[in-house]
């Protein structure tokens, strides 16, 4: 009995120690023994989890664990994080594991950003299969896509993959990534452009909805010349419409606001500051596309685990933008939103506060809506909502703006 009591005490101590690290660090590492056994327990408890890469290198014996010099990247369903940490506390060991979640919980992120956007993370976890090393890994097609995503957006030029543009890649990468990609493509049946470059991989991922959302790319914590080059290409591509519609803003009303009957109030509050040009109620397919193409605060409410999808797009125009330099913006707003040039964009923060002040007793706080910060982001959101129709929608919006034919009380349906 005393031994069991002390073991439970040690487990509790390890759980608390991890939580303390999680509060201080963006990625709080686990140190484990028997990683395959840990993942097997998660699967038995109904907690999806995979080894993201290099499963064949996961140590399986005490000797391999003692001499293992790397780390194991794990992705798990954030809804089971608490239970996963408790299981991990029962098998401490020498193997360093970086734990990422589909929900971007504290301690399981990359510098406060989800390692993979939640929609992609859920795809990875939904398509898992056993590996001969005794662990679960993404299915071969998903493994190729998730690895390509990692190399293009996380590693970039450090991958050693030829950039395909004016930028020079690292001449001594840690692995021969092009060779690994070719082998994995052969096993998965995926076909990509040859020769493989970062640009061609980015193009390939984008066609399949596996690229990093542009608003996330602009905010990715580890900014490099490669990230900036990708963003510049998007700015150039969208210049036709950002020049014609510099005051365009797109707001997405989320399901949490719809459930509480707040959509009408949100549109009214938007019309206090902007001209409402159009409203589009999203189909299920549009909603799923938007979640994959737009960061949307990650589409997960802070401290929770369920995706909160967008249900309605409200397209607005600001005829009287307020330069950030001349506005009463806080230093926190300026540092948190460095891309914002029009201080009126922060009206969405006021709307959220007003929504939450209207809550009934017992109702949780909600995020309510997500909005573009720049004209370029607004165009990306339009593309996510309308797809191939975005050019015709832009033409209609430009006609409204040019003639200033805006009926604030009766917004039109776009397209």
N, C-alpha and C positions, 0 to 999 in steps of 0.2 A: 504493500500500500504506500509506504513512504517514497519508494522509487517512482511509482506512477505519479504521485503528487508532484515530486520535483521535476519529472519530465514535463508534466502539464505546465508547471511554472516556467520552465525554460522555453517552452513553445510560446507561451504568452509574452515572455520577454522579447523573443525574436520578432514576433508580430509587431509589438510596440516599437521596436528598434527600426523595423522597415518603415513603419508609418512616419517616424521622426525623420528618417532620411528622405522619404517621399515629399515631406513638407519643404525640405531644403533644396532638393535636387529635382531636376526635370525627369531624369531617368535614374531611379533608385534600383541598383543592381541586386539580384538575388545571388547567393552562393549556395550551390546545391551539390548533393551526391545523387547518383542514379537519375539523371535527367529523363531517360526513357520511362522509368517507373513513375516519376512525377507527372509526366504527360499522360501516362496510362490512367493514373488516378483522376486527373482532370476529365478525361473522356468518360470514365465510369460515372462521374458526378454530373455529366451532361454539360461540361464547360468546354466548348470548342477551343482548341489550341493547336498551333503548328510551329515547327522549326522553320524559320523563313528561308534560310540558306545553309549550304554546306552540311547537310544532315549526316553525310558519311564521316564527318570529322568529330561528331559528338562522342565523347569518351564513354565507354561502357564497362570498363574494369577499374578497380582501384589504382592500378599502375597508370593507366591512360589518364585518369583524373588527376593524378599527382603531377604528371608531366605535361598536361594540357596548358598551352600558353595563350590560347585565344579566348573568345567568349562566344556564347550561343545566343543568337537573336530569336526571341520567342514572341509570337503574337497570340493573344488570348482574347476571348470575349469579355469585354469589360463588365458585363453583368455578373460574372463569376469571380471578379477580382478578389473580393474579401475572402471567399472560400479558398481560392488559389494560394493566397498568402498564408493562410492557416495550414494548408497542406505542405507548402514549402518549409514552414517553420518546423515540421516534423522530420525533415531530412537535410540538415545543414551539411555543407561540404565545400570542396575547393573549386568547383566549376563556376566560373562567372557567367551569369545569364542576364542579358538586358531584356527586360520585360516590357513589351508594348501592348496596349489594349486597343480594341476597336472603338472605344469611346473617349480616348484621350484623357483618362483620369490622371489626377496628380500623381507624379512619380512614374508614369508610364508613357511619357511624351518625349519628343525631341525638342528641348528648349521651349516648352509650353505649347508646342504644336503636335497634333497627332502625327505619328510616324507615317501612316497612310491615311488618306481621307476616310472617314467612317464608312462611306458607301463602298469604297474599294476594299477596306479591311473586312467588311462583312462578306464580300465576294470571295476573298481569300479563305476565310474560315469556313464558308459554306462548301468549298470544293477542296476537301482534304482527303488524303489517302495515306496508307501505311508505306513506310520506307524500310528497306532491308536493314537499316541501322536500328530498327525497333522504335522509331518515333513517327509521328504524323507530319506530313509535309503538304504544301499545296499541290493540287493535281498538276500534271505536266504543263498544260496550256497556261493555267493560272500561275504556275511557278515561273514560266518564261516571262509572262507579263509583269509579275511583281518584281522579278529580278531586273528586267529592263527599266522599270520605273525607278528602282533603287539606283541603278547605274546612271540614268539620265539626270535625275533630279536631286538625289542625295550626294552621289559621288561626283557627277559631272566630269570636269577635266581631270580630276584625280583618278578616274577609272582607267586612264590610258587609252581609251577608245578615241580614235581620230574624231575631231570635232565636226568636220564637214563644213566649217566656216573659217573665218580669219584667225580664230583662237588656237593656241597651241595646247595640246593635252600633255599630261605627265608622261615622261619617257620611261619611268620605272615604277609602274603600278604594282600593287601587292599581289595581283593575280593576272593571268592572261584572260581577261574578261571577254574579248571578241571570240576566242576559241571556245570558251565555256558557253557563250550564247549560241554559237553555231551548233554545238553538240546538243544543247537543250532544245533548240528549234527543230533539229532533226528528230528527236524523240517525241516532241509534242505535235509535230505536223504543222507548226506555224511557219509561215513564209514571210520573210522580211527582205527589204531592199539590200542588195549587195553592191559594193562593200558596206559593211555595217559602220555607221558613223553615229555620233550623238544626234545630229540633225535628222538623219533618216529614222532613227529609233523614236525620236520625239514625234515625228510625223506619223509613224506607224501606230504609236500609242494613242495619239489624238484621234485617228480614224476610228479607233475601237473604244473610245471613252475611257481610256486608262491614263491619260496625261494628267499632270498636276493642274488643278484649276488656276486660272491666271491670277485671280485675287489672292490665292495662297502663294503662288510663285513670287508675287511682289512682296509678300510678307515673310517668306521663308527665312528662318533665323540665320542661316549660313549663306549670305549673299556673295556671289562670285561674279566674275566677268561673264561667265556662261549664263547665269540666271539673267543678268542684265541684257545680254544679247537676245535671249528668247523674248524678253519683255519688249525690247525695241522692235522686234519683228511684228509683234502684235500691235504695237502703236502705229507702225507704218501701214499694216494691213487694214486697220480700222480708221485711218485718218480721214477718208472721204466723209464718213458720217460724224466723227467727233468734231470736225471742223464746221460742218453744217449744223450740228446740234450740240454745241458746247455746254448748254445748260440742262441736258437731258439727265434725268435721274430715274432709276427703276427701284421700286420697293416690292418686297415679297412678304405677303402676310402669311404667317405660319399657322399651322394647325392648332396650336395652343390658343391663339387669339380667336380663331374660327369657332372652336369648341365653346368658348365663353361668350359668343355673340358680339365680338368687339370689332368686326371688320368694318361696319358702317362708321363707327367712331374713329377708327384709324384713317379712313378715307377723308372724313371731315377735318381731322387734325392736319393731314397732309395738305389739304386745300387752304389752310390758314397761311401757309408759307409758299406753296407752289401752285402752279396751274396743273390740274389733273387732266391729262390728255386721253388716257385709255385705261381700261380695266380688263384683265383677262383671267377668267376662272380656269385654273389648271386642271387638265385631265390627269389621270394616274400616270400615264406615260410622260407627260410634260413634267410632272412633279419629280419623278424618278430621274429624269434627265437633268433637271436643275440641280438636284442634290449632288449629282456626280460632276457637274460642270461649274458649280459656284460653291465657294467655301462656306458661306452662310453661318459663320460662327460655329462651324462644324456640324450644324443641324442637331446638336445634342444640348439639352438644357444643362447648365452648370450643376455638377454634382449628381446628375442623373445618368441613365443608361440608354434610354429609348430615343430613337431618331424622331425629330419633330419636323415633318415635311412641310414644304411651302404649298399653299392652296390657292393663292391668288396673286397676280402681278398687277401692280399699279404703276403706270408710266406717267411721270410728271415732268414739268419743265420749270426751271427757275429763270425768270426774266430779270431778276434783280439779285444776282449773286453777290455775296459779301466776302471780300478777300480776307483770308485768315489773318494776315498781318494787321488789318485794321479792326478786327473783331475782338470781343472780350472772351477769347478762348483761354482755357487753362493750359499750363505747361504740360499737364498729363495728357490732355487731348492732342496737343501738338506732337508730343513724343509718341503717343500710341497710334496716331493717324498721320504719319509724315507725308502721305500722298495727297491729303486733302488740301485743296486750294480755296474752296468755297465753304466758308464757315456755316452756311445754312444747312449743310449736310448733317450737322450735329442736331438738327431738329428731331431726328429719329430718336435720339437719346431722351429728349424731353417727352416725346410721345410715349416711350416705354415707361417713364416714371409716372406719367399721368394715367396710363393704363393700370399700373399696379396700385395707384392710389384709389382707383375705382373698385378694387377687388372686394368681393364679399368676404365676410369672416370665414376663415378656414380655407379659402382658395390659395393655391401656391402662387409664388411670383412667376411671371412669364416673361419671355423675351419678346414675343409678339410679332416683330417684323425685322427684316434684314434689308439693308439698302446699299446701293452703290456709293462709292466715295468719289469717283471721278467719271468723266465722260467715257473714258475707255472701258472702265468696269461696267458702266451702264450698257454699252454695246455688247459686251460679253454676256451680260445677263439677258439682253434681248435675243441673242443667238441661242442661248440655252432654252429660252421659253418658246421661241417661234421657229427655230431651225431654219429650213430653207426659205421660210416666209419672211425672214428678218429684213431683207432688202425692201420688199414691198411695204412692210410695216414702217420701216424708216422713211420711205417716200411719203407715206400718209402722214406720219408725224411731222415731217419737214413742212408739208403743206399747211398743216394746222399752225405750226409755229410761225411760219412766214406771214400768214395772214392774221395771226393772233386770234384765230377763230376757236376760242376755248370756252366751253360751257362748263363752269366749275361744278354746277349742281347736277349735271347729267353727263357723267363720263361715258365715252363711247367704248365699245368693244373693239379691240385692235384686230387688224387683219381682215 
